[in-house]
């Protein structure tokens, strides 16, 4: 049950990552059209990267260290976008929660495979 709960949290954190990038894209754009395009393209790019390299059904199989590196780049980009959009506390809470969730899942999924 603990692993299932953390998988649900992970999914919600992934959605929050996409939303954070959308907020950043909105604040990056200079005009209405640029805001709209960036608000769509940043989350779309992250979703494509996530689907290709990080998701359980990823198209490309990479070493776990590279998967974690790519994931933390995306999390860092989302946190930076929140900070840039003047949401510092939200960025810190998000980054710490995402990293903690990743660590917990790594530990418990590894134990589950061994046991």
LUMPALO-335315 format. One record per residue (C-alpha): residue number from 1; x, y, z. Coordinates in nm, 2 decimals. Each point is the difference from the previous one (the first is absolute). Layout:
N
NUM X Y Z
...
***
This chain:
115
1 0.00 0.00 0.00
2 0.29 0.24 0.08
3 0.14 -0.05 -0.35
4 -0.34 0.05 -0.16
5 -0.05 0.32 0.19
6 0.34 0.13 -0.10
7 -0.07 -0.08 -0.37
8 -0.32 0.21 0.02
9 0.20 0.28 0.16
10 0.26 -0.04 -0.28
11 -0.27 0.03 -0.27
12 -0.13 0.32 0.17
13 0.35 0.14 0.01
14 0.05 -0.07 -0.37
15 -0.32 0.19 -0.07
16 0.12 0.28 0.22
17 0.33 0.00 -0.19
18 -0.20 0.06 -0.33
19 -0.21 0.27 0.16
20 0.31 0.17 0.14
21 0.16 0.01 -0.34
22 -0.32 0.15 -0.14
23 0.00 0.27 0.26
24 0.36 0.08 -0.08
25 -0.08 0.01 -0.37
26 -0.28 0.24 0.06
27 0.23 0.23 0.19
28 0.28 -0.03 -0.26
29 -0.21 0.11 -0.29
30 0.00 0.37 -0.10
31 -0.34 0.02 -0.17
32 -0.32 -0.20 0.01
33 0.10 -0.23 -0.29
34 0.35 -0.06 0.14
35 -0.15 -0.08 0.35
36 -0.24 -0.24 -0.15
37 0.26 -0.18 -0.21
38 0.25 -0.03 0.28
39 -0.27 -0.10 0.25
40 -0.07 -0.30 -0.23
41 0.35 -0.08 -0.13
42 0.19 -0.02 0.32
43 -0.23 -0.26 0.16
44 -0.03 -0.19 -0.33
45 0.38 -0.02 -0.04
46 0.03 -0.13 0.36
47 -0.28 -0.26 -0.06
48 0.18 -0.12 -0.31
49 0.33 -0.03 0.18
50 -0.17 -0.17 0.30
51 -0.17 -0.25 -0.24
52 0.31 -0.08 -0.19
53 0.24 -0.04 0.28
54 -0.15 -0.01 0.35
55 -0.34 -0.17 -0.01
56 -0.04 -0.37 0.09
57 -0.08 -0.06 -0.37
58 0.27 0.23 -0.14
59 0.10 -0.05 -0.36
60 0.37 0.02 0.08
61 0.16 -0.21 0.27
62 0.27 0.19 0.18
63 0.21 -0.07 0.31
64 -0.18 0.10 0.32
65 0.26 0.27 0.07
66 -0.08 0.17 -0.33
67 -0.37 -0.03 0.06
68 0.03 0.16 0.34
69 0.22 0.28 -0.14
70 -0.26 0.08 -0.27
71 -0.28 -0.01 0.25
72 0.19 0.24 0.23
73 0.07 0.23 -0.29
74 -0.38 0.02 -0.06
75 -0.08 0.04 0.37
76 0.27 0.27 0.02
77 -0.14 0.18 -0.31
78 -0.35 -0.01 0.16
79 0.13 0.13 0.33
80 0.20 0.27 -0.17
81 -0.30 0.10 -0.20
82 -0.21 0.04 0.32
83 0.28 0.20 0.16
84 0.02 0.22 -0.31
85 -0.38 0.04 0.01
86 0.04 0.12 0.37
87 -0.12 -0.32 0.16
88 0.30 -0.08 0.21
89 -0.16 -0.19 0.29
90 -0.21 -0.21 -0.25
91 0.32 -0.08 -0.19
92 0.19 -0.12 0.31
93 -0.29 -0.21 0.12
94 -0.04 -0.15 -0.34
95 0.36 -0.08 -0.05
96 0.05 -0.15 0.35
97 -0.32 -0.21 -0.04
98 0.09 -0.13 -0.34
99 0.36 -0.09 0.10
100 -0.13 -0.17 0.32
101 -0.27 -0.19 -0.19
102 0.27 -0.12 -0.25
103 0.23 -0.12 0.28
104 -0.28 -0.18 0.18
105 -0.12 -0.17 -0.32
106 0.35 -0.10 -0.09
107 0.05 -0.16 0.34
108 -0.33 -0.18 0.03
109 -0.02 -0.12 -0.37
110 0.36 -0.13 0.04
111 -0.10 -0.19 0.32
112 -0.31 -0.13 -0.17
113 0.21 -0.15 -0.29
114 0.25 -0.16 0.25
115 -0.27 -0.15 0.23
***
